[in-house]
Amino acid sequence: MSSAPDPVQSLIQRRIRQDVVSMHAYAIQDSQGMVKLDAMENPHRLPADLQAELGRRLGVLAINRYPDGRVNDLRHALAAYAGMPEGFDIMLGNGSDELISLLAMACDVPVAAGGKKPVILAPLPGFVMYAMSAQLQGLDFCGVPLTADFELDTAAMLAAIAEQQPAIVYLAYPNNPTANLWDADAMAQIVAAAAQAGSIVVIDEAYQPFSSRSYFDVIRQNPARHGHVLLMRTLSKFGLAGVRLGYMMGAKALVVEVDKVRPPYNISVLNTECALFALEYQDVFAAQALEIRAQRAMLLEAFAKLSGVHAWKSDANMILIRVPDAQKVFDGLKARGVLIKNVSKMHPLLAQCLRVTVGTADENTRLLAALKESL
């Protein structure tokens, strides 16, 4: 006798999109008791006196009320911190992830010819949320492979923009997981080609605190020529990964339209106050970023001396390395209490690659010792 169908499974099959059913939820590795070098976080905690001061400020907030004009105080503070040009505006998100999702929602306009879906275009390998935001919103995604040394394939990017006429072109600067900055001439050509195609360009500067350059310097030289460019940053790498605060700046008329799809009260009073607090003490976080950059240089020098390890130059708080057997080394590090990210199956260009977050001096010493034993 056949069993009755599971009513919940029947409901899922009928009401949940099948592409969603076939997806995997974003996985967070269990890091309990580990040296956590897998998620590009700032490894430094607030000093004890600042912990006490932040606790005092959060404790008196009216958490029984919806967020108020204090959010606008944060918008102005972030604009000043970033040096936002005249005529630009700023939009806040619950992390950059929300901004990426909202952009896909706002740009879901079918192309007139044949009702073709709009396209989001980005180099690959790159940040997974660009493709995921396209899929979840029902847009098409076009990934353009990087060169073998993880540089932009300018000719391929220009050809793809001309053919696809994308709604959005993402350029992570520096890129994740490769941690490199793109060539300035390649960037200029792609940004210009996107303008000709009527595309929005999003420069994602998530790792700006550790980078030697910012595309904002290019935008400031000629803001009018960059009216189609949005520059996105986050406070996650600044040192507030637990706060979830992203921000996006661009021509006021464009930002105002995208902001219309933002949920009301998307930034909590706690997130707002934490971010304002951090900006008041930005010198503390700047010193932490400087230390991370120094530790990055130390790690790159140490990796260069290890047989079987190839490391790429980094402008972020992570380093991409290639080893003879990525899974073996990943497992060996984990067994020795060090957690990194195995990216070797994310894209063919990343074969046998691992991504290592730059930690504290002590954490990096433990990483190197475990790596030598695991190779």
LUMKOL-591677 format. One record per residue (C-alpha): residue number from 1; x, y, z. Coordinates in steps of 0.001 Angstrom, whole numbers, plus 524288, in hexadecimal, padded with zeros to 5 digits. Example, Ala and Ser with C-alpha at 12.3 -4.5 7.8 and 13.67 -1.06 7.14 Angstrom:
- 1;8300C;7EE6C;81E78
- 2;83566;7FBDC;81BE4
% end
This chain:
- 1;80000;80000;80000
- 2;805E0;80D29;7FBC4
- 3;807D5;81762;8062F
- 4;8008D;8243A;80570
- 5;80859;82F77;7FFA3
- 6;80F35;8384E;8095E
- 7;806A2;8448F;809D6
- 8;8124B;84D6A;80C95
- 9;819E6;84808;800F4
- 10;80DE1;8499F;7F86F
- 11;80CC6;857A7;7FCEE
- 12;81B1F;85A1C;7F9F2
- 13;819DE;85453;7EC54
- 14;80DFA;85CA4;7E988
- 15;8119B;86998;7EF9E
- 16;8207C;86AAB;7F06D
- 17;8283C;86DD2;7E425
- 18;82F47;861B5;7DF52
- 19;83BFA;8690B;7DCF4
- 20;83B8C;86D17;7EB50
- 21;83901;85EFF;7EF8F
- 22;84512;85AB4;7E80F
- 23;84DAB;86525;7EE51
- 24;85612;863D6;7FA69
- 25;854C7;86DA8;8057A
- 26;860CF;875DF;80855
- 27;8695A;86D1F;810C2
- 28;870A8;8724E;81CA3
- 29;87BCD;869AA;8212D
- 30;87BFF;86588;82F6C
- 31;88740;86D4A;83549
- 32;885B6;869AC;8439B
- 33;89334;868D5;849CB
- 34;89A1A;86BDA;83CE0
- 35;8A32A;87675;8380A
- 36;898ED;87CAE;82F49
- 37;89F17;880F8;8226B
- 38;8940F;87D97;81908
- 39;88B44;88988;817DE
- 40;893BE;895BC;815BA
- 41;89022;89B8C;822E2
- 42;89835;8A576;82A51
- 43;89E4C;89CC1;834E9
- 44;89FB2;8A7CB;83ECC
- 45;8953B;8AA55;84912
- 46;89235;8B793;84EEA
- 47;89B1F;8BBB5;85A1D
- 48;894C7;8B9BA;86776
- 49;89240;8C837;869E7
- 50;88B47;8C99D;85CD6
- 51;8835C;8BD4A;85F79
- 52;87E62;8C392;86BFB
- 53;87B6A;8D081;8653F
- 54;87425;8C9D8;859FF
- 55;86C52;8C1B7;863BB
- 56;86856;8CE11;86AED
- 57;863B7;8D487;85E5E
- 58;85C31;8C8B6;859B0
- 59;855EB;8C6C7;866EF
- 60;84EC8;8D3D3;866A6
- 61;84932;8D264;858E3
- 62;83A67;8D272;85741
- 63;83993;8C4BC;851A6
- 64;82ACA;8C534;853AC
- 65;82A27;8CF34;8488E
- 66;82C88;8CDC8;83A04
- 67;83933;8D3D8;834E2
- 68;8385E;8E29E;83375
- 69;84072;8EDAD;82DC0
- 70;84CC8;8E839;83401
- 71;84E0E;8E01B;8278B
- 72;84FC8;8ECCB;81FFF
- 73;85A9F;8F0A1;82976
- 74;8614F;8E3F7;8257F
- 75;85F49;8E6B1;816FA
- 76;865BE;8F3FA;8186F
- 77;870ED;8EE5F;8209C
- 78;873B7;8E3AC;816AF
- 79;8732F;8ED61;80B6C
- 80;87D2E;8F5F1;81267
- 81;885B7;8EA32;815CC
- 82;885CF;8E59D;80795
- 83;88795;8F337;801DF
- 84;87B32;8F238;7F9B5
- 85;87B0B;8FBE0;7EE3C
- 86;87148;906FE;7ECD5
- 87;864CC;902BE;7E5F4
- 88;865D5;8F4BB;7EAF2
- 89;85CF8;8EE24;7F4CD
- 90;85E81;8E285;7FDF4
- 91;855EE;8D6BE;800D7
- 92;85765;8CD52;80C50
- 93;85562;8BEA7;80C4B
- 94;85555;8B37D;815FE
- 95;862D5;8AFCB;81136
- 96;866DC;8B0E9;802E9
- 97;85F2A;8A46E;80059
- 98;85248;8ABA9;801FF
- 99;856B5;8B682;7F8E7
- 100;85A4F;8AC74;7EE89
- 101;84CD7;8A62B;7EFBA
- 102;845EE;8B354;7EF21
- 103;84D77;8B733;7E2F1
- 104;848EB;8AAD5;7DC03
- 105;83AF5;8ADBC;7E01D
- 106;83B94;8BBD6;7DB86
- 107;84194;8B834;7CE5A
- 108;83827;8AD2B;7CAEC
- 109;833BF;8B3B8;7BE44
- 110;83203;8AA5F;7B29D
- 111;839C9;8AE39;7A6A2
- 112;8303F;8B309;79C3F
- 113;834C1;8AA04;79153
- 114;82D75;89D4D;7939A
- 115;82B44;89FF4;7A201
- 116;838CF;89A72;7A534
- 117;83C68;899FE;7B398
- 118;845BD;8A488;7B863
- 119;853AE;8A000;7BAB0
- 120;85D1A;8A1BC;7C600
- 121;86B3B;8A070;7C178
- 122;87791;89E68;7C980
- 123;88520;89874;7C845
- 124;886FD;88A9D;7CD7E
- 125;88B7E;88615;7D70A
- 126;8850F;890B0;7DF22
- 127;87BD2;89342;7EA6B
- 128;87101;88904;7EA3A
- 129;86622;892A4;7EDB3
- 130;8668A;8991F;7E04F
- 131;861F2;88CA7;7D99C
- 132;858F8;888D8;7E4D2
- 133;851F3;895F4;7E4A8
- 134;84F70;89428;7D61A
- 135;84A13;88677;7D7EA
- 136;8412F;889F4;7E343
- 137;83B96;8959E;7DC04
- 138;839B9;88E04;7CF61
- 139;8444A;89533;7C7CF
- 140;84EA8;88EFC;7BF40
- 141;85CCB;88EB6;7C3B4
- 142;86869;88F9F;7BA89
- 143;87582;88C08;7C07C
- 144;881BF;88FCC;7B8D2
- 145;88DAF;887A5;7BCA6
- 146;899E3;88EA7;7C135
- 147;8A6FC;88BAE;7BB13
- 148;8AF46;880A5;7C0AA
- 149;8B657;88A66;7C982
- 150;8A94B;88FF6;7CE6A
- 151;8A97E;89C95;7C698
- 152;89DDE;8A237;7BF42
- 153;89C89;89CD9;7B17D
- 154;899BE;8AA4E;7ABE2
- 155;89665;8A5CE;79E1E
- 156;88D0D;89B6F;7A345
- 157;886AF;8A515;7ACAA
- 158;884AF;8AF33;7A1E9
- 159;87F17;8A4EC;798BE
- 160;875CE;89FED;7A347
- 161;87105;8ADA1;7A67F
- 162;86E9C;8B089;79810
- 163;86751;8A3AE;7962A
- 164;85FC7;8A2CD;7A2F8
- 165;85CCB;8B145;7A52B
- 166;85C6E;8AE3E;7B3D5
- 167;85440;8B58B;7BDB6
- 168;85F5C;8B4C3;7C7A2
- 169;86DFE;8B271;7C66E
- 170;874B7;8AEEC;7D33E
- 171;88333;8B192;7D530
- 172;8883E;8ADBC;7E2AC
- 173;8940A;8B62F;7E5D4
- 174;89B96;8AEE0;7EB87
- 175;8956C;8A238;7E6F3
- 176;890C9;896EE;7EF78
- 177;89690;88C98;7F061
- 178;8A274;890A6;7E855
- 179;8A53F;89CE7;7F09C
- 180;8AB08;8A4B1;7E550
- 181;8A81B;8B220;7DFA5
- 182;8A4E6;8B34B;7D133
- 183;8AD74;8BA74;7C75A
- 184;8A986;8C8CE;7C694
- 185;8A8E3;8C91F;7B7B0
- 186;8A06E;8BCD4;7B765
- 187;8973A;8C2F2;7C158
- 188;89630;8CF75;7B967
- 189;892D7;8C80F;7ACF3
- 190;88884;8BF9F;7B399
- 191;88234;8CB0D;7BAC7
- 192;88190;8D2BA;7ADF5
- 193;87C00;8C712;7A676
- 194;87199;8C53A;7B0EF
- 195;86D95;8D382;7AF9F
- 196;86C0C;8D1A3;7A0EA
- 197;863B4;8C579;7A354
- 198;85B1E;8CC9E;7AD1C
- 199;85FCF;8C3EF;7B846
- 200;8616F;8C718;7C6A8
- 201;86F1F;8C42E;7CB8E
- 202;87092;8C062;7D9D4
- 203;87E62;8C18D;7DF3D
- 204;87E75;8B8EF;7EB67
- 205;888F4;8BDDC;7F4B5
- 206;8862D;8B4BE;80013
- 207;894BF;8B3BC;80339
- 208;897ED;8C22B;801E4
- 209;89E4B;8C375;80F7D
- 210;8A954;8BA7F;80AED
- 211;8AA94;8BF27;7FCD6
- 212;8B510;8C7AF;7F6BF
- 213;8AB2F;8CE5F;7EDCB
- 214;89CDD;8D255;7ED66
- 215;894DE;8D483;7E11C
- 216;88EC7;8E02A;7E7ED
- 217;89B3C;8E7A7;7E473
- 218;897FD;8E584;7D60E
- 219;889B4;8E947;7D7FD
- 220;88D39;8F5ED;7DF1F
- 221;89575;8FA6E;7D37F
- 222;8894E;8FA5D;7CAD2
- 223;87C8D;8F741;7D1FF
- 224;8743F;8FAC7;7C612
- 225;87AA4;8F012;7BDFD
- 226;87756;8E636;7C8A4
- 227;868C9;8E8C3;7CA21
- 228;8665A;8DA51;7C70D
- 229;86FF0;8D594;7D181
- 230;86C0F;8D195;7DF4B
- 231;876CE;8CF86;7E94C
- 232;873A0;8C5BD;7F405
- 233;87AAB;8C3A4;800E3
- 234;87854;8BCA2;80DB2
- 235;87C1E;8BE4D;81BE9
- 236;87DEF;8AF8C;81D0E
- 237;88C5D;8B006;81964
- 238;88E10;8BCFB;8207E
- 239;88C05;8B4F0;82CDB
- 240;87D43;8B3B3;82E78
- 241;879E8;8A6DD;827C2
- 242;87025;8A3DA;8328A
- 243;86910;8B0CC;830A7
- 244;86502;8AE78;82257
- 245;8660C;8BBE6;81C40
- 246;86880;8BE73;80DD6
- 247;86791;8CB38;80671
- 248;866DD;8CF54;7F838
- 249;869D2;8DC8D;7F225
- 250;86716;8E223;7E4BC
- 251;86033;8ECAD;7DCFB
- 252;854DA;8F17C;7E540
- 253;84A78;8EF19;7DACB
- 254;84EB4;8E0DA;7D956
- 255;84FFE;8DDE9;7E7D8
- 256;84293;8E3C9;7EA8C
- 257;83C46;8DA2A;7E10E
- 258;8431A;8CE28;7E69F
- 259;83FED;8D2A6;7F473
- 260;83164;8D16B;7F162
- 261;8322A;8C271;7F243
- 262;83911;8C2C3;7FF83
- 263;830B3;8BD2E;80A89
- 264;82CD7;8C71B;814DF
- 265;83554;8C746;8211E
- 266;83F4E;8BDE8;81B26
- 267;84A14;8C351;823FD
- 268;84768;8C10E;83273
- 269;84A0C;8CAF7;83D27
- 270;8549E;8C1C1;84252
- 271;85B78;8C0C4;8350D
- 272;85A8E;8CF75;8333C
- 273;86062;8D2BC;84081
- 274;86B4D;8C8A5;83F1C
- 275;86F12;8CE42;831EC
- 276;86EED;8DC55;836C9
- 277;87701;8D835;84282
- 278;88105;8D190;839AD
- 279;8823D;8DD89;830FF
- 280;884B8;8E603;83D00
- 281;8900F;8DCF0;84050
- 282;8945D;8DA87;83255
- 283;8A29E;8DCA1;83631
- 284;8A1E7;8D013;83E5A
- 285;89CDB;8C864;832B5
- 286;8A6B7;8CEDA;8299D
- 287;8B19F;8CA25;83294
- 288;8ABE9;8BC65;8321A
- 289;8AB85;8BCE5;82335
- 290;8B9BA;8C14D;82301
- 291;8BD84;8B5C2;82B8F
- 292;8B5F7;8AC76;822BA
- 293;8BD24;8B1C8;816CD
- 294;8CA25;8AFB4;81DC4
- 295;8C648;8A1B6;82124
- 296;8C20A;89FA2;812FD
- 297;8CFAC;8A38C;80E6A
- 298;8D5AF;89A1D;8183E
- 299;8CD12;88EEB;81387
- 300;8D004;89190;80533
- 301;8DE87;8913C;80841
- 302;8DCF4;88489;80FF5
- 303;8D4B1;87E0C;80556
- 304;8DF25;88168;7FB32
- 305;8E8E1;8792B;802E4
- 306;8E011;86D31;803B9
- 307;8E252;862BF;7F981
- 308;8D5C2;85F1A;7F262
- 309;8CE99;86BB7;7F5F9
- 310;8CB95;87670;7EC3D
- 311;8C584;882E0;7F1BC
- 312;8BFC9;88E0B;7E9F6
- 313;8C20A;89C49;7ED7C
- 314;8B706;8A184;7F5F1
- 315;8B09E;8AEBA;7F7FD
- 316;8A6AF;8A911;80183
- 317;8A701;8A28D;80EE9
- 318;8A7E2;89523;80895
- 319;8B1D9;88DE7;80064
- 320;8AF1E;883F0;7F5B5
- 321;8B8BD;878B1;7F550
- 322;8BA21;86CAE;7ECB2
- 323;8BF5A;85FF0;7F260
- 324;8C15F;85257;7EC9E
- 325;8B537;84CAD;7F350
- 326;8ABA1;856C6;7F873
- 327;8A298;84D2C;7FF6C
- 328;8ADE7;84664;80645
- 329;8B3AC;8533F;80AF5
- 330;8A647;85876;80F09
- 331;8A3A2;84C16;816EE
- 332;8B143;84C7E;81CC1
- 333;8AFA4;85A80;8213B
- 334;8A23C;857A2;826E5
- 335;8A77E;84BF5;82E64
- 336;8B1A4;85527;83429
- 337;8A75F;85F11;8385D
- 338;8A86B;868C8;82D1A
- 339;89C78;86B95;824AA
- 340;89E0B;87193;81724
- 341;895BE;87115;80AB3
- 342;89745;8669B;8004D
- 343;89388;86D8F;7F3A2
- 344;89948;86350;7EA86
- 345;88C00;85EEC;7E562
- 346;885F3;86C7B;7E3BE
- 347;88B34;86E41;7D5ED
- 348;894A6;866DB;7CCEC
- 349;89E6F;87210;7CDC9
- 350;89F13;86FC8;7DC9B
- 351;8A37A;8619B;7DBA3
- 352;8AB32;85DD8;7E7EE
- 353;8A986;86B77;7EDAA
- 354;8A708;86F56;7FBCB
- 355;8A330;87CA5;80122
- 356;8A9A5;880F6;80DBD
- 357;8A4E7;88C65;815FD
- 358;8AFBB;89490;81C09
- 359;8AED2;89300;82AC6
- 360;8B5F0;89836;8369C
- 361;8C48A;89600;83812
- 362;8C21C;88A49;840E7
- 363;8B7BE;88487;837F4
- 364;8C08E;885FE;82C14
- 365;8CBCF;87F56;83335
- 366;8C2D5;873D2;83633
- 367;8BE28;873AA;8281A
- 368;8CBEE;872E3;822A2
- 369;8CFEE;86810;82C06
- 370;8C3B9;86022;828A2
- 371;8C599;862A3;81A0C
- 372;8D389;85DA3;81A2D
- 373;8CEF7;8512C;820D3
- 374;8C363;84F8B;81797
- 375;8CA76;85102;80AA0
% end
